[in-house]
Amino acid sequence: MKIFGIDPGSERTGYGCIESSGGRYRVVICGILSAPPRATFPEKLLAIHRGLRALLARHEPECVAVENIFYSKNVRSALKLGHARGVALLAASESAIPVAEYSPAEIKRSVVGYGRAEKHQVQGMMKVLLGLETVPSPHDVADALAVALCHIHTCSNLVGRLTQPGPGRVVRSWRDFRP
């Protein structure tokens, strides 16, 4: 299974592609997409879109996992983040790749075990879980890898629960899944 994780941002969009075989993980590629500092906001969105389209075409993942919007006190920042997420979702849709979305708390809970983990904790766990020599940096890269790994963990748990739901319990889709 090859999953492409995206941590959207208008200044920097993190990406990471993980290949999973059994209980082993391999980082295929990871990095950030950004536009020149003086670029207009639409130019930044275009750079993110073009970059993601090229990466998705090159690596052909089975699924794209995207971090959902978190609640923010700064409305302007939240709107810009929403635009960047929209561009990421568009790139995946244009590439005909299924998309899964996870909240920051779900991602942190999946990879760190605590939904309110801090950035450095996520970075440290990515180093350990993926067998990396150094901590993925900047944090946008670690977050994108964490999104992809969260999807892999979720799919593994869901498949087990769908095939063996337990007595008296019917599970028809991911919406019925309760850990």
C-alpha positions as MATLAB code, in Angstrom:
seq = 'MKIFGIDPGSERTGYGCIESSGGRYRVVICGILSAPPRATFPEKLLAIHRGLRALLARHEPECVAVENIFYSKNVRSALKLGHARGVALLAASESAIPVAEYSPAEIKRSVVGYGRAEKHQVQGMMKVLLGLETVPSPHDVADALAVALCHIHTCSNLVGRLTQPGPGRVVRSWRDFRP';
ca = [
       0.000    0.000    0.000;
       1.361    3.429   -0.954;
      -0.172    6.444    0.806;
       0.540   10.100    0.052;
       0.092   12.410    3.050;
      -0.451   16.166    2.766;
      -0.177   18.829    5.455;
      -1.683   21.835    3.650;
      -0.483   25.372    4.221;
      -0.483   28.517    2.128;
       3.181   29.305    2.841;
       4.487   25.734    3.022;
       2.650   22.540    2.159;
       4.257   19.421    3.543;
       4.046   16.121    1.699;
       5.176   12.595    2.378;
       4.645    9.290    0.635;
       4.913    6.070    2.644;
       4.897    2.538    1.317;
       3.634   -0.106    3.726;
       4.195   -3.823    3.441;
       2.919   -5.747    6.399;
       4.276   -4.009    9.480;
       7.161   -2.355    7.634;
       7.185    1.210    6.407;
       9.376    2.894    3.840;
       9.451    6.610    3.078;
       9.251    7.000   -0.696;
       9.585   10.789   -0.756;
       8.926   13.738    1.519;
       9.424   17.488    1.456;
       7.656   20.822    1.201;
       6.137   22.838   -1.597;
       6.391   26.598   -1.435;
       6.235   29.557   -3.772;
       8.609   32.515   -3.877;
       8.047   34.837   -0.883;
       6.808   37.721   -3.038;
       4.304   35.581   -4.930;
       0.656   36.594   -4.713;
      -1.730   34.301   -2.876;
      -3.211   32.894   -6.130;
       0.339   32.217   -7.397;
       1.113   30.328   -4.174;
      -1.999   28.196   -4.617;
      -1.047   27.489   -8.219;
       2.461   26.414   -7.150;
       0.981   24.024   -4.562;
      -1.445   22.588   -7.120;
       1.178   22.076   -9.815;
       3.646   20.561   -7.361;
       1.124   18.122   -5.928;
      -0.155   17.094   -9.364;
       3.410   16.314  -10.504;
       4.209   14.351   -7.325;
       0.974   12.353   -7.487;
       1.558   11.505  -11.148;
       5.148   10.422  -10.457;
       4.483    8.265   -7.375;
       0.974    6.922   -8.147;
      -0.264    6.375   -4.567;
      -3.336    4.303   -3.819;
      -4.786    7.001   -1.574;
      -4.166   10.590   -0.507;
      -4.569   11.464    3.169;
      -5.061   15.137    4.037;
      -5.068   16.910    7.382;
      -8.435   18.472    8.110;
      -8.863   22.098    9.150;
      -8.499   22.772   12.851;
     -10.390   25.512   14.622;
      -8.444   28.747   14.706;
      -8.925   32.062   16.417;
      -7.440   33.837   13.400;
     -10.121   33.795   10.703;
      -7.789   35.033    7.960;
      -5.320   32.183    8.612;
      -8.133   29.624    8.664;
      -9.459   30.878    5.318;
      -6.010   30.700    3.712;
      -5.547   27.191    5.077;
      -8.952   26.266    3.647;
      -7.862   27.452    0.206;
      -4.656   25.407    0.407;
      -6.651   22.332    1.477;
      -9.012   22.876   -1.437;
      -6.099   22.958   -3.868;
      -4.716   19.713   -2.368;
      -8.117   18.022   -2.623;
      -8.464   19.245   -6.208;
      -5.056   17.830   -7.181;
      -5.980   14.427   -5.737;
      -9.411   14.460   -7.372;
      -7.989   15.419  -10.755;
      -5.579   12.497  -10.413;
      -8.536   10.170   -9.685;
      -7.048    9.125   -6.328;
      -9.311    8.471   -3.327;
      -8.971   10.982   -0.493;
      -9.162   10.438    3.260;
      -9.252   13.303    5.755;
      -8.149   13.241    9.388;
      -8.280   15.824   12.153;
      -5.037   16.875   13.850;
      -6.152   15.102   17.044;
      -6.827   11.833   15.165;
      -3.406   11.992   13.528;
      -1.571   12.697   16.787;
      -3.516    9.990   18.614;
      -2.666    7.492   15.874;
       1.091    8.124   15.765;
       1.937    9.446   19.251;
      -0.896    8.006   21.341;
      -2.024   11.408   22.594;
      -4.313   13.745   20.635;
      -2.726   16.915   22.004;
       0.881   15.977   21.308;
       3.278   18.774   20.422;
       5.095   19.223   17.119;
       8.430   17.919   18.417;
       6.715   14.760   19.731;
       5.231   14.043   16.297;
       8.623   14.634   14.673;
      10.303   12.273   17.134;
       7.760    9.522   16.595;
       8.107    9.825   12.815;
      11.844    9.264   13.195;
      11.263    6.179   15.353;
       8.298    4.637   13.498;
       9.749    5.162   10.032;
      13.327    4.256   10.977;
      14.748    7.594    9.849;
      18.273    8.713   10.712;
      17.156   12.256   11.566;
      13.964   13.940   12.664;
      11.922   15.045    9.631;
      12.162   18.802    9.299;
      10.468   21.241    8.990;
       7.466   20.116   11.026;
       5.260   20.301    7.905;
       7.114   17.262    6.524;
       6.703   15.322    9.784;
       3.002   16.229    9.851;
       2.501   15.013    6.269;
       4.234   11.714    7.057;
       2.073   11.418   10.188;
      -1.098   11.919    8.111;
      -0.045    9.110    5.766;
       0.860    6.817    8.672;
      -2.446    7.618   10.396;
      -4.273    6.447    7.279;
      -2.253    3.234    7.168;
      -3.041    2.559   10.847;
      -6.712    3.393   10.335;
      -6.995    1.104    7.299;
      -5.290   -1.742    9.174;
      -7.673   -1.388   12.131;
     -10.700   -0.962    9.890;
      -9.964   -4.032    7.772;
      -9.627   -6.159   10.889;
     -12.883   -4.811   12.301;
     -14.752   -5.137    8.997;
     -13.730   -8.759    8.541;
     -14.243   -9.694   12.212;
     -16.814   -7.302   13.682;
     -17.575   -9.385   16.760;
     -20.788  -10.973   17.983;
     -23.956   -9.017   17.347;
     -22.130   -6.125   15.699;
     -22.591   -5.212   12.053;
     -19.982   -2.988   10.417;
     -20.889   -1.900    6.900;
     -18.504    1.004    6.322;
     -15.812    3.114    7.953;
     -18.567    5.295    9.463;
     -19.577    2.353   11.674;
     -16.040    1.858   12.968;
     -15.574    2.498   16.679;
     -12.245    1.611   18.309;
];
